[in-house]
Amino acid sequence: MMHHRSTVWMLALCLGAFASPPQPASADPPGDQLIDKVTQAYQDIQQYDATLRFQMRQTQGRWTMTRSCDYFIALDRPNNRLTIDTPDQLLVADGQTLFYKTPQMPGKHLATPLDATPLNCAWIAQQVPTLVYPMAPIDFAFLLSDDPLAFVSKDAAGAPVRLPPDADDPQKRPRIQSALMDGMMTLTINPTTFLIDKAVIQMDVSAMGAPAGTQMAYEFETHINSIDQPLDADRFAFDTAGSIASPSMQHMMASGSNAPHPLLGQPTPELKLPDIDGNDHDIATDDPNAKVIVLDFWATWCPPCIAALPELQEVHDWVIDNNKPVAIYAVNQGETAEEIKQFWQENGLTIPVLMDENFTAAKPFHITGIPQTVIIANGKVQHVHEGFAPGMGAQIKAEIEALLGSGGE
């Protein structure tokens, strides 16, 4: 599953718009009183260990894509220890140091003194801005914030609304709905413990560059392993072997890598894939005039990939308009030609697409996350960009020019 290696750009994955209006509030008790009980229940917990089944659903037109995985969270409040372990990122506070790493930035990790006592969401978010909703466990906010809804919603206006139980819920658990920055979150509350059994966040990602009407839903279903029971020290261990410490996220996210990408300077791996019309392509022989080859590994279910495509299209247009000896391919990961044809048409894209439905490129191209952009010249990999940041298109143009020579030919 390629999306589980989230990118640096993922800090922009804040909540988008949700089109449906909130449902009317039930009479008693009001939503704000119920959320106060939930908040207090979490604040009273000293040790907490839970597994969250995370599910992401993307709906676009007539098709829906679903992906799921487990998240893990552990808190030892008296000893200032915390672990948030997801496929995208690992955050550990061991009582003295805050550690963080993501597969998208291999070979380095954050290690900063733990100045916040007790631990709180606001300080952690300042140190690690990539730990954002809807990808962060919802328990994080309720365990470590006095006002969790304000933290999650970025102070969105409006009080939480009490909803009736879901009609299909045999336990008839109360629910709370809260407006987020431009979206909506619905919490299902355990009536005995006042802890959250399920959280659903809904958003419209059209504003992030996805086709109009593309909806995303993020669901967390909580399974509590233990409350106020001793936790093993191993739950708060962080492996730094083979990794270089960075004092801040700014340093960690700066251009360049403490550990060079394993592809750099290596012979170009073989890549033979069909295009969206089923025609076979071999990048080594496809365009004999191409002195530079650009491969962008991407998928429609990856918002950073979607945000990167307009800049890649601009690079492609620049190549065509200036007759540069460059071949550019958007290498789709794990989707079907029918899906990509529709997406390409709706977004006015003309970059040639190669279809990697079975992720055959993942191992030879060392793809731990998408988007990943690989620039090839003279039979070797010259540049690798992991993730997306605004302005990357201009950087790719400059790298192409340098590889082609001062005359650009």
C-alpha positions as CSV (number, residue, x, y, z in Angstrom):
1,M,0.0,0.0,0.0
2,M,1.8,3.1,-1.2
3,H,-0.1,5.8,0.5
4,H,0.9,4.6,4.0
5,R,4.3,6.5,3.4
6,S,3.0,10.0,3.8
7,T,4.9,12.9,2.5
8,V,6.4,16.1,4.0
9,W,3.7,17.9,2.3
10,M,1.2,16.0,4.3
11,L,1.2,18.8,6.9
12,A,-1.1,20.5,4.5
13,L,-3.7,17.7,4.9
14,C,-5.9,19.7,7.2
15,L,-9.6,19.3,7.0
16,G,-11.5,20.5,3.9
17,A,-15.1,21.3,3.3
18,F,-18.0,18.9,4.1
19,A,-21.1,19.8,2.2
20,S,-23.9,18.4,4.4
21,P,-25.2,20.7,7.2
22,P,-25.3,19.5,10.8
23,Q,-28.4,17.7,12.0
24,P,-30.7,19.3,14.5
25,A,-29.6,18.9,18.2
26,S,-31.5,16.6,20.5
27,A,-33.1,18.0,23.6
28,D,-31.1,16.7,26.5
29,P,-28.3,16.8,27.4
30,P,-26.8,19.5,25.1
31,G,-23.8,18.6,23.1
32,D,-21.5,20.9,25.0
33,Q,-22.3,19.2,28.3
34,L,-21.7,15.8,26.9
35,I,-18.4,16.8,25.3
36,D,-17.4,18.2,28.7
37,K,-18.0,14.8,30.3
38,V,-15.9,13.1,27.5
39,T,-13.1,15.6,28.0
40,Q,-13.0,15.0,31.7
41,A,-13.1,11.2,31.3
42,Y,-9.9,11.4,29.2
43,Q,-8.2,13.9,31.5
44,D,-8.8,11.5,34.5
45,I,-6.9,8.7,32.7
46,Q,-3.3,8.2,33.9
47,Q,-2.2,5.3,31.7
48,Y,-3.8,4.5,28.4
49,D,-3.2,1.9,25.7
50,A,-5.4,1.5,22.7
51,T,-5.5,0.2,19.1
52,L,-7.4,2.2,16.6
53,R,-8.7,0.7,13.4
54,F,-8.3,3.5,10.9
55,Q,-10.2,3.4,7.6
56,M,-10.0,6.0,4.8
57,R,-12.7,6.1,2.1
58,Q,-12.4,8.2,-1.0
59,T,-15.5,8.7,-3.2
60,Q,-15.2,10.1,-6.6
61,G,-18.0,9.9,-9.1
62,R,-19.2,6.3,-9.4
63,W,-16.3,4.6,-7.6
64,T,-15.1,4.4,-4.0
65,M,-11.7,3.3,-2.7
66,T,-11.2,2.1,0.8
67,R,-7.9,1.5,2.7
68,S,-7.5,0.5,6.3
69,C,-4.8,-0.1,8.9
70,D,-4.2,-0.1,12.7
71,Y,-2.9,2.9,14.7
72,F,-1.5,2.5,18.2
73,I,-1.4,5.0,21.0
74,A,-0.1,4.7,24.5
75,L,0.1,7.3,27.3
76,D,1.9,7.2,30.6
77,R,0.8,10.6,32.0
78,P,2.7,10.5,35.4
79,N,6.0,9.8,33.6
80,N,5.4,12.1,30.6
81,R,5.6,9.3,28.1
82,L,3.6,9.0,24.9
83,T,3.7,6.8,21.7
84,I,1.7,7.4,18.5
85,D,2.5,4.7,16.0
86,T,1.0,4.8,12.5
87,P,2.1,3.5,9.1
88,D,2.9,7.1,8.2
89,Q,4.8,8.3,11.3
90,L,6.1,7.3,14.7
91,L,6.2,9.8,17.6
92,V,7.6,8.9,21.0
93,A,8.1,10.9,24.2
94,D,10.2,8.9,26.6
95,G,10.0,11.3,29.5
96,Q,13.1,13.3,28.5
97,T,13.1,13.5,24.7
98,L,10.5,13.9,22.0
99,F,11.4,11.7,19.0
100,Y,9.7,11.5,15.6
101,K,10.3,9.9,12.3
102,T,8.5,9.1,9.0
103,P,9.4,6.7,6.2
104,Q,9.1,9.7,3.9
105,M,12.3,11.1,5.3
106,P,14.6,8.1,5.6
107,G,17.9,8.2,7.5
108,K,16.9,11.0,9.9
109,H,14.7,11.6,12.9
110,L,13.7,14.4,15.2
111,A,15.2,14.5,18.7
112,T,14.3,17.5,20.8
113,P,14.3,18.0,24.6
114,L,10.9,17.3,26.2
115,D,10.2,20.8,27.6
116,A,6.5,20.4,28.1
117,T,5.5,19.1,31.5
118,P,2.9,17.8,31.5
119,L,2.7,16.7,27.8
120,N,0.1,18.7,25.8
121,C,-1.1,18.8,22.2
122,A,-0.2,22.4,21.5
123,W,3.5,21.9,22.3
124,I,3.7,18.6,20.4
125,A,2.0,20.2,17.4
126,Q,4.5,23.0,17.4
127,Q,7.4,20.5,17.4
128,V,5.8,18.2,14.8
129,P,3.4,20.1,12.6
130,T,3.0,17.0,10.3
131,L,1.1,15.3,13.1
132,V,-2.2,16.7,11.9
133,Y,-5.8,15.6,11.5
134,P,-7.4,13.7,10.0
135,M,-4.4,11.4,10.0
136,A,-3.6,11.7,13.7
137,P,-5.4,9.5,16.2
138,I,-8.4,11.4,17.7
139,D,-7.5,10.2,21.2
140,F,-4.4,12.3,21.0
141,A,-6.4,15.6,21.4
142,F,-8.7,14.3,24.1
143,L,-5.9,12.9,26.2
144,L,-3.6,15.9,26.0
145,S,-5.8,19.0,25.6
146,D,-8.1,20.8,27.9
147,D,-10.2,21.9,24.9
148,P,-9.8,19.1,22.4
149,L,-12.5,20.3,19.9
150,A,-10.8,23.7,19.6
151,F,-7.5,21.9,19.0
152,V,-8.9,19.7,16.3
153,S,-11.2,22.2,14.7
154,K,-8.7,25.1,14.7
155,D,-11.3,27.1,16.8
156,A,-14.2,26.6,14.3
157,A,-17.3,28.5,15.3
158,G,-20.3,26.8,16.8
159,A,-21.0,24.6,19.8
160,P,-21.0,20.8,19.4
161,V,-24.4,19.3,18.5
162,R,-25.9,16.3,20.3
163,L,-27.2,13.8,17.8
164,P,-29.6,10.9,18.4
165,P,-28.0,7.4,18.3
166,D,-27.4,5.8,14.9
167,A,-30.5,3.9,13.9
168,D,-28.4,0.8,13.3
169,D,-26.6,1.0,16.6
170,P,-27.9,-1.8,19.0
171,Q,-26.2,0.0,21.9
172,K,-28.0,3.3,21.2
173,R,-24.8,5.2,22.0
174,P,-25.1,9.0,22.1
175,R,-23.3,11.0,19.3
176,I,-21.8,14.4,19.0
177,Q,-21.3,16.3,15.8
178,S,-18.8,19.2,15.7
179,A,-17.8,21.6,12.9
180,L,-14.1,21.6,12.0
181,M,-12.3,24.2,10.0
182,D,-14.3,23.5,6.9
183,G,-15.5,20.0,7.6
184,M,-17.4,17.9,10.1
185,M,-16.6,15.3,12.8
186,T,-19.0,12.9,14.4
187,L,-18.1,11.1,17.7
188,T,-19.9,8.0,19.0
189,I,-19.6,8.0,22.8
190,N,-19.6,5.0,25.2
191,P,-22.4,5.8,27.6
192,T,-20.7,4.0,30.5
193,T,-17.1,5.3,30.3
194,F,-17.8,8.5,28.3
195,L,-14.8,7.6,26.0
196,I,-15.0,7.7,22.2
197,D,-15.9,4.4,20.6
198,K,-15.8,5.8,17.0
199,A,-14.9,9.1,15.3
200,V,-15.7,9.9,11.7
201,I,-14.2,12.9,9.9
202,Q,-15.6,13.9,6.5
203,M,-14.1,16.4,4.1
204,D,-14.3,17.5,0.5
205,V,-10.8,17.6,-1.0
206,S,-11.7,19.5,-4.2
207,A,-10.0,22.6,-2.8
208,M,-6.8,20.6,-2.6
209,G,-6.8,19.9,-6.3
210,A,-8.9,16.8,-6.5
211,P,-11.8,16.6,-9.1
212,A,-14.9,18.5,-8.0
213,G,-17.0,16.5,-5.6
214,T,-14.3,14.2,-4.4
215,Q,-15.2,13.2,-0.8
216,M,-12.9,11.7,1.9
217,A,-14.0,10.0,5.1
218,Y,-11.7,9.1,7.9
219,E,-13.0,6.7,10.5
220,F,-11.3,5.7,13.8
221,E,-12.7,2.8,15.7
222,T,-11.1,2.5,19.2
223,H,-10.3,-0.7,21.0
224,I,-8.9,0.0,24.4
225,N,-6.3,-2.5,25.6
226,S,-5.9,-1.1,29.1
227,I,-6.6,1.9,31.3
228,D,-4.6,2.9,34.4
229,Q,-2.5,-0.3,34.2
230,P,1.3,-0.3,34.2
231,L,2.8,-0.1,30.7
232,D,6.0,-1.7,29.7
233,A,9.0,0.5,28.9
234,D,9.1,-1.1,25.4
235,R,5.9,0.8,24.6
236,F,7.9,4.0,24.6
237,A,11.1,2.8,22.9
238,F,12.5,4.6,19.8
239,D,15.1,3.0,17.6
240,T,17.7,5.5,16.4
241,A,20.0,3.0,14.7
242,G,21.2,4.0,11.3
243,S,19.5,7.4,11.6
244,I,20.8,10.9,12.1
245,A,19.2,13.2,14.8
246,S,17.7,16.6,13.8
247,P,17.1,19.2,16.4
248,S,13.9,20.5,14.8
249,M,11.4,19.6,12.1
250,Q,12.6,22.6,10.1
251,H,16.1,21.1,10.0
252,M,14.7,17.7,9.3
253,M,12.5,18.9,6.4
254,A,15.2,21.1,4.8
255,S,16.1,20.3,1.2
256,G,18.7,17.6,1.0
257,S,18.8,14.5,3.0
258,N,21.1,13.4,5.8
259,A,21.1,10.0,4.2
260,P,21.3,9.9,0.4
261,H,18.5,8.1,-1.5
262,P,19.7,4.6,-2.4
263,L,18.9,5.3,-6.1
264,L,21.2,8.3,-6.5
265,G,24.1,7.7,-8.8
266,Q,22.8,4.1,-9.6
267,P,22.0,2.7,-13.0
268,T,18.4,3.3,-14.0
269,P,16.2,0.3,-13.0
270,E,14.3,-1.3,-15.8
271,L,10.8,0.0,-16.2
272,K,8.4,-1.6,-18.7
273,L,4.7,-0.7,-18.3
274,P,1.6,-0.1,-20.4
275,D,0.0,3.3,-20.9
276,I,-3.7,4.0,-20.2
277,D,-4.5,2.6,-23.7
278,G,-2.7,-0.6,-23.1
279,N,0.3,0.1,-25.3
280,D,3.6,-1.3,-23.9
281,H,6.4,1.1,-23.1
282,D,10.1,0.7,-22.1
283,I,11.6,4.0,-20.7
284,A,15.0,2.9,-21.9
285,T,14.0,2.8,-25.6
286,D,10.7,4.7,-25.8
287,D,12.3,8.0,-26.9
288,P,15.8,7.7,-28.3
289,N,16.1,11.5,-28.4
290,A,15.5,11.9,-24.7
291,K,18.6,12.9,-22.8
292,V,16.6,13.3,-19.6
293,I,13.8,11.2,-18.3
294,V,11.4,12.3,-15.5
295,L,9.3,9.7,-13.6
296,D,6.6,10.8,-11.2
297,F,5.1,8.0,-9.1
298,W,1.7,9.0,-7.9
299,A,-2.0,8.0,-7.3
300,T,-5.3,9.8,-7.2
301,W,-5.9,8.8,-3.5
302,C,-2.8,10.7,-2.4
303,P,-3.6,14.4,-1.9
304,P,0.1,15.5,-2.1
305,C,0.3,13.7,-5.5
306,I,-2.7,15.6,-6.7
307,A,-1.2,18.9,-5.6
308,A,2.0,18.1,-7.4
309,L,0.4,17.3,-10.8
310,P,-0.2,20.9,-11.9
311,E,3.5,21.7,-11.4
312,L,4.5,18.6,-13.3
313,Q,2.1,19.5,-16.1
314,E,3.7,22.9,-16.2
315,V,7.2,21.3,-16.6
316,H,5.8,19.0,-19.3
317,D,4.4,22.0,-21.2
318,W,7.7,23.8,-20.8
319,V,9.5,20.8,-22.3
320,I,7.1,20.6,-25.3
321,D,7.0,24.4,-25.9
322,N,10.9,24.6,-25.9
323,N,11.5,21.3,-27.7
324,K,13.6,20.0,-24.9
325,P,15.0,16.4,-25.3
326,V,13.2,15.3,-22.2
327,A,10.6,12.5,-21.6
328,I,8.2,12.8,-18.7
329,Y,5.9,10.1,-17.4
330,A,3.4,10.0,-14.6
331,V,3.6,6.5,-13.3
332,N,0.3,5.6,-11.6
333,Q,0.5,3.3,-8.6
334,G,-2.2,0.6,-8.1
335,E,-5.2,2.0,-10.0
336,T,-6.9,1.1,-13.2
337,A,-6.7,2.7,-16.7
338,E,-10.4,3.6,-16.6
339,E,-10.1,5.5,-13.4
340,I,-7.0,7.4,-14.6
341,K,-8.5,8.3,-18.0
342,Q,-11.5,9.9,-16.3
343,F,-9.2,11.8,-13.8
344,W,-6.9,13.0,-16.6
345,Q,-9.8,14.3,-18.7
346,E,-11.5,16.0,-15.8
347,N,-8.3,17.8,-14.8
348,G,-7.0,18.7,-18.4
349,L,-3.7,16.8,-17.9
350,T,-1.7,15.7,-20.9
351,I,1.4,14.1,-19.3
352,P,1.9,10.6,-20.6
353,V,0.8,8.0,-18.0
354,L,2.2,4.6,-17.3
355,M,0.1,2.1,-15.4
356,D,1.8,0.2,-12.5
357,E,-1.3,-1.6,-11.2
358,N,0.7,-4.2,-9.3
359,F,3.4,-1.9,-7.8
360,T,6.2,-3.6,-9.8
361,A,8.3,-0.4,-9.6
362,A,8.2,-0.1,-5.8
363,K,11.2,-2.3,-5.1
364,P,13.6,-1.4,-7.9
365,F,12.9,2.3,-7.5
366,H,12.9,2.2,-3.6
367,I,9.5,3.8,-3.4
368,T,8.6,4.1,0.3
369,G,6.0,6.8,-0.3
370,I,4.4,8.9,-3.0
371,P,4.7,11.2,-4.7
372,Q,8.3,10.3,-5.6
373,T,9.9,12.0,-8.6
374,V,13.0,10.5,-10.2
375,I,15.2,12.3,-12.7
376,I,17.4,10.2,-15.0
377,A,20.3,11.2,-17.3
378,N,23.2,9.3,-18.8
379,G,21.7,6.0,-17.8
380,K,21.8,6.9,-14.1
381,V,19.5,8.4,-11.5
382,Q,20.6,12.0,-10.9
383,H,17.9,13.4,-8.6
384,V,15.1,11.9,-6.3
385,H,12.4,14.1,-4.8
386,E,10.3,12.5,-2.1
387,G,7.0,14.3,-1.3
388,F,5.8,17.6,-2.6
389,A,6.5,21.2,-1.7
390,P,5.2,24.3,-3.7
391,G,7.8,25.4,-6.2
392,M,9.1,22.0,-6.9
393,G,8.3,22.4,-10.6
394,A,10.8,25.3,-10.9
395,Q,13.4,23.1,-9.1
396,I,12.9,20.3,-11.6
397,K,13.2,22.7,-14.5
398,A,16.6,23.9,-13.1
399,E,17.8,20.3,-12.6
400,I,16.8,19.4,-16.2
401,E,18.6,22.5,-17.6
402,A,21.7,21.6,-15.6
403,L,21.7,18.0,-17.0
404,L,21.1,19.2,-20.5
405,G,23.9,21.7,-20.3
406,S,24.0,25.5,-20.3
407,G,22.4,25.7,-23.7
408,G,19.5,23.4,-22.6
409,E,20.0,21.1,-25.5
